[in-house]
Amino acid sequence: DFTRELAKNIASLWKDSGVQASYEKRHNYWLLDAAAYYFNEVLRIGEPNYEPTEEDIIMTRIRTTGIECTDFQEPPYNYSIVDVGGQRNERRKWIHCFENVTAIVFLVGLNGYSQCLFEDTSINRMKESLKLFKQVASNPIFRETPIFLLMNKNDLFEASILKHSLKQCFPNYNGPERSSSDALKFIEGQFQGVLDSVCPGKKMHAKVVSASIREDTKRVWVEMKAVLHAQYLSSEKSKGSSKSIPSSQVKMK
């Protein structure tokens, strides 16, 4: 059981200078992004009458294994969001999700430029994301499928860029150091360059978001729906039909 005494011990350990020094080097090993949040809140969480707050729930992370589908309606549209595990050992299962895709949502953690993979600490997360993005974008099945690049964890990225140079991931970056806006533009350019190399002329819908911030998520979802609806109406107009409403199936990585 998670007792108050255990919570006190964890809080004491978290304050230890050695633990803090190790935490500052977390870019060298895999660590849950929300670890500091929970360690800072551990005494409250350890109370006998503890009830999770909305932020406690939002900060949790559950690794996606297999394929998870969520269906919901926003009349007159029906949506089917398919979440596929991004870890290497999960990607072989993606082949079962490649039919009737209305849009691809590729999620990349911006702070991954200074972090390593969960599966292999010798591999940079951002480099792995770029490699995977190329594999997805170059698939002939998705040649006409809209691609949304959600650059997530902007809040963590803005904090990280003050301590870790973007050059540790991209040695050719020549922009100002400690500038999150310039670094963000460069990262977006890297993904756009990958898309241009495999699908010249194809548009990439890039969005910056902090998924832990509810209003951020709402804003991006509204923007994505606008693109999907416009695509549907254009498609129906070209077919001379305006009767049927499709199910919009969105793939999320």
Legacy VTK file of the C-alpha trace (Angstrom):
# vtk DataFile Version 3.0
C-alpha trace
ASCII
DATASET POLYDATA
POINTS 253 float
0.000 0.000 0.000
1.046 3.595 -0.653
1.177 4.877 2.929
1.865 8.321 4.343
5.153 7.010 5.741
6.232 5.786 2.321
5.289 9.149 0.818
7.480 10.909 3.406
10.414 8.655 2.554
10.006 9.347 -1.165
9.765 13.107 -0.522
12.938 12.983 1.558
14.763 10.997 -1.113
13.590 13.411 -3.810
15.198 16.310 -1.913
18.543 14.503 -1.738
21.271 16.392 -3.591
22.512 13.242 -5.297
19.048 12.405 -6.601
18.613 15.966 -7.836
21.994 15.830 -9.588
20.966 12.605 -11.277
17.622 14.140 -12.274
19.421 17.028 -13.978
21.127 14.440 -16.203
17.841 12.781 -17.168
18.530 13.442 -20.852
21.016 10.543 -20.612
18.365 7.996 -19.635
14.636 7.431 -20.044
12.414 9.003 -17.409
8.718 9.767 -17.343
8.253 13.453 -18.181
5.859 13.902 -15.271
8.186 12.313 -12.705
9.059 15.633 -11.052
5.387 16.557 -10.803
4.495 13.408 -8.899
7.567 13.557 -6.670
6.719 17.160 -5.765
3.132 16.156 -4.983
3.938 12.887 -3.218
3.000 14.060 0.305
-0.458 15.106 -0.874
-0.859 11.865 -2.820
0.152 9.906 0.269
-2.697 11.295 2.389
-5.260 8.635 3.456
-8.138 10.665 1.979
-6.330 11.418 -1.287
-8.479 11.893 -4.373
-6.833 12.513 -7.769
-7.175 16.017 -9.126
-7.788 16.742 -12.774
-4.109 17.641 -13.169
-3.043 14.390 -11.494
-5.023 12.481 -14.106
-3.851 14.583 -17.046
-0.205 14.089 -16.070
-0.463 10.298 -16.100
0.948 8.317 -18.992
-0.037 4.834 -20.064
1.980 3.269 -22.834
-0.157 2.275 -25.795
0.219 -1.398 -26.575
-1.555 -2.873 -29.536
-4.262 -0.846 -31.234
-6.879 1.186 -29.390
-9.958 2.640 -31.112
-12.176 5.422 -29.821
-15.441 6.192 -31.631
-17.517 9.287 -30.975
-19.968 11.600 -32.704
-20.103 15.320 -33.282
-23.183 15.463 -35.526
-23.326 15.328 -38.420
-19.857 13.737 -38.352
-18.712 10.447 -36.878
-15.098 10.002 -35.811
-12.986 6.928 -35.254
-9.614 7.678 -33.692
-7.158 4.806 -33.863
-4.243 5.052 -31.443
-1.285 2.845 -32.300
1.688 2.177 -30.027
4.737 4.143 -31.108
7.352 1.866 -29.569
9.434 -0.163 -31.991
7.951 -3.498 -30.978
4.427 -2.147 -31.599
4.925 -0.887 -35.166
4.538 -4.265 -36.859
0.873 -4.130 -35.818
0.233 -0.927 -37.789
-0.342 -2.779 -41.051
-3.819 -3.620 -39.789
-4.714 0.097 -39.619
-3.789 1.214 -43.115
-7.197 1.089 -44.782
-9.835 3.854 -45.065
-7.674 6.445 -43.339
-8.996 10.003 -43.574
-6.018 11.645 -41.889
-2.760 10.832 -40.118
-1.872 12.545 -36.868
1.831 12.170 -36.132
2.647 13.138 -32.566
6.207 14.132 -31.711
7.498 15.299 -28.336
9.471 18.506 -28.870
11.623 17.891 -25.806
12.712 14.616 -27.380
15.622 16.407 -29.050
17.551 16.039 -25.793
16.208 12.638 -24.732
16.828 9.001 -25.516
14.480 6.201 -26.507
12.727 4.014 -23.954
13.863 0.923 -25.873
17.425 2.024 -26.657
19.194 4.741 -24.670
21.776 5.154 -27.448
19.150 6.550 -29.846
17.889 10.133 -29.765
14.092 10.395 -29.613
13.808 13.203 -32.153
16.037 11.419 -34.656
13.909 8.303 -34.261
10.746 10.350 -34.808
12.114 11.825 -38.029
13.019 8.355 -39.275
9.564 7.018 -38.442
7.862 10.063 -39.983
9.665 9.356 -43.244
8.530 5.730 -43.197
4.898 6.742 -42.684
4.888 9.648 -45.145
6.538 7.607 -47.895
3.936 4.846 -47.760
2.082 4.948 -51.122
-1.209 4.261 -49.320
-0.983 7.695 -47.675
0.052 9.711 -50.729
-3.253 11.632 -50.793
-3.911 11.448 -47.056
-3.562 14.702 -45.051
-0.784 14.620 -42.473
-0.999 16.553 -39.224
2.245 16.990 -37.320
1.446 17.685 -33.675
4.548 19.041 -31.996
3.689 18.205 -28.410
5.111 19.123 -24.981
5.903 22.698 -25.957
5.925 23.689 -22.281
8.670 21.163 -21.517
10.503 22.135 -24.693
10.634 25.820 -23.695
12.179 24.834 -20.368
14.615 22.352 -21.913
15.960 24.686 -24.606
17.261 26.994 -21.871
19.574 24.222 -20.640
20.247 21.976 -23.627
21.291 23.240 -27.036
19.394 22.044 -30.086
22.818 21.366 -31.616
23.151 18.177 -29.580
20.499 16.738 -31.892
21.028 18.940 -34.958
24.680 20.050 -35.228
23.786 22.139 -38.300
21.441 24.381 -36.313
22.798 27.930 -36.525
19.961 29.823 -34.872
20.107 31.693 -31.566
20.729 29.560 -28.505
18.037 29.436 -25.812
15.435 30.672 -28.312
12.453 28.303 -28.302
10.764 30.024 -31.248
13.807 29.712 -33.527
14.456 26.135 -32.418
10.797 25.278 -33.014
10.905 26.653 -36.561
14.023 24.607 -37.246
12.448 21.379 -35.982
9.324 21.964 -38.054
11.586 22.561 -41.035
13.256 19.192 -40.492
9.924 17.382 -40.723
8.823 19.476 -43.681
12.091 18.593 -45.404
11.433 14.898 -44.867
7.939 15.225 -46.337
9.254 17.211 -49.308
11.795 14.481 -50.014
9.196 11.697 -50.235
6.058 13.620 -51.323
7.118 16.814 -53.125
4.436 19.499 -52.940
2.375 17.818 -50.228
1.197 20.104 -47.446
2.000 19.336 -43.826
-0.403 20.682 -41.214
1.932 21.499 -38.315
0.502 22.398 -34.915
2.241 23.253 -31.643
0.559 21.931 -28.537
0.998 21.055 -24.889
-1.370 18.123 -24.518
-1.433 18.491 -20.735
-3.126 21.880 -21.191
-6.807 21.298 -21.926
-7.392 24.520 -23.891
-4.396 23.767 -26.089
-5.821 20.378 -26.988
-9.267 21.841 -27.707
-7.778 24.501 -29.978
-5.807 22.019 -32.049
-8.761 19.641 -32.341
-10.962 22.463 -33.675
-8.291 23.374 -36.235
-7.927 19.752 -37.328
-11.672 19.310 -37.742
-11.847 22.390 -39.938
-9.310 20.836 -42.326
-11.097 17.468 -42.333
-14.503 19.030 -42.952
-13.169 21.167 -45.798
-11.587 18.084 -47.320
-14.857 16.156 -47.103
-16.924 18.964 -48.623
-14.425 19.366 -51.456
-14.531 15.623 -52.098
-18.327 15.529 -52.133
-18.496 18.561 -54.400
-16.187 16.898 -56.908
-18.441 13.823 -56.858
-21.572 15.943 -57.193
-22.983 14.607 -53.923
-23.882 16.190 -50.618
-25.956 13.475 -48.992
-23.679 11.056 -47.180
-21.589 11.879 -44.163
-18.440 9.748 -43.842
-16.809 8.400 -40.760
-13.571 10.316 -40.338
-10.904 7.883 -39.218
-7.842 9.527 -37.749
-4.617 7.626 -37.144
-2.607 8.740 -34.146
0.960 7.814 -33.430
LINES 1 254
253 0 1 2 3 4 5 6 7 8 9 10 11 12 13 14 15 16 17 18 19 20 21 22 23 24 25 26 27 28 29 30 31 32 33 34 35 36 37 38 39 40 41 42 43 44 45 46 47 48 49 50 51 52 53 54 55 56 57 58 59 60 61 62 63 64 65 66 67 68 69 70 71 72 73 74 75 76 77 78 79 80 81 82 83 84 85 86 87 88 89 90 91 92 93 94 95 96 97 98 99 100 101 102 103 104 105 106 107 108 109 110 111 112 113 114 115 116 117 118 119 120 121 122 123 124 125 126 127 128 129 130 131 132 133 134 135 136 137 138 139 140 141 142 143 144 145 146 147 148 149 150 151 152 153 154 155 156 157 158 159 160 161 162 163 164 165 166 167 168 169 170 171 172 173 174 175 176 177 178 179 180 181 182 183 184 185 186 187 188 189 190 191 192 193 194 195 196 197 198 199 200 201 202 203 204 205 206 207 208 209 210 211 212 213 214 215 216 217 218 219 220 221 222 223 224 225 226 227 228 229 230 231 232 233 234 235 236 237 238 239 240 241 242 243 244 245 246 247 248 249 250 251 252
